[in-house]
Amino acid sequence: MDLTYPAEAEEFRVEIRAWLEDNLPDGWFDAGFDMSDVERKQFNAAWPQKLFEGGWICATWPAEYGGKGLTTMQGVALAEEFARAKAPMRGDFFGDTLVGPTLLQWGTEQQKKRFLPGILQGKTSWCQGFSEPNSGSDLASLKCLAALDGDEWVINGQKVWTTQGHHADYCFLLTRTDPDVKKHAGITYLLVPMKQDGVEVRGITQPDGTAEFCEVFFDNARCPKENVVGGVNNGWKVANSTLAFERGQSATTGYRRFEEEFRLMREAATANGRIKDADIRQRLMQFYTKIQILKINGLRNLTSTLNKSKDMGTVALGATNKMFWSEMHQRAMELALDINGADSMLIDSGPEGGSWPGSGRDRRRAGYPVSPMMSSFFFSRSETIWGGTSQIQRNIVGERVLGLPKEPKPPSGD
């Protein structure tokens, strides 16, 4: 593992840093900087256009499709500098990070020319239609059907946990197009217009009052025949590419979010005297050690990418990293509660400052009066589920890497 970045990446890093310093709000890099709700709303509205004008949205895409054609290491430097500055980097996560790269790998030239400009310019919003009520971890068992009718696919079925489904223009949807073959072999990846008769979106209200997750019902919804990505009945391979983009996009920057948490915990424990508790000190150092492991594993993942490695060690690294950080974060947030005390769980108390991952400023503005720390605690409970549950990740490592027998299926009931 070579920890030395090439000169072109370091030179590019200087350019990115200068651009961020010129374009972020005055005082952004000052200690204790914060914005009012109005200022943050204005910033969030204006920032995507600045990113687009700077060429930073999807900058690793080839120049012929609107990107900068950055090398892998230049893209890493770009992500690291935005993370260092704590500056938002994406226009639309689902478009920029998931379906866009999938189209670059699997899409036809017609599909690339049609859909990629809207992603780059932030004019087209997307949602992901994978999970179903009875097909989450066992995604290949999905039952949403699509049947070809002339030049269109007719879709019937249901999806769930569809983030931002109520805002999306398109859904990259997994459907079953051949029910008579093995379950992995009969799936097709479609780009489905959401604004049409036959598509009903219902928000799933969370305990904090938000409803960014949705149920989506398809009742004879239509999708153009040419919107198949990667070929009919090849959707499982295409979907695995999409999931790989989701899990690998923060390889060398993901640990930074936890460094901020560690700093906040250490300061709170020092201020209230809990740092003198041997158990608290031990757990803080365990958290710090795991952050360093996460950082090193990110560099290992980057090395595998540069070497174009496709061995089982690379598969294991992706699966174990997801398990590692999600389970680590749950334990870390339990430590945060122990440091700050039981009263930090009340709606009118708790630490107000700091950038806690998953703290959800928008949730708090919507009238959810929980502290950022507690909001992060609640969000951490979901992290071992989304993006592949810890149980499924362990199955992948056991079966595909260690060669263990497959998990036995439960007996079918009467």
Helices and strands as residue ranges (DSSP letters): H 7-23, H 37-54, G 63-65, H 72-85, H 93-93, I 94-99, H 100-106, H 109-120, E 126-129, G 139-141, E 145-149, E 152-159, E 170-176, G 183-186, E 187-193, E 199-203, E 214-224, G 225-227, E 228-229, H 235-248, H 255-272, G 274-276, H 278-306, H 312-340, G 342-345, H 361-365, H 372-380, H 390-396, I 397-401
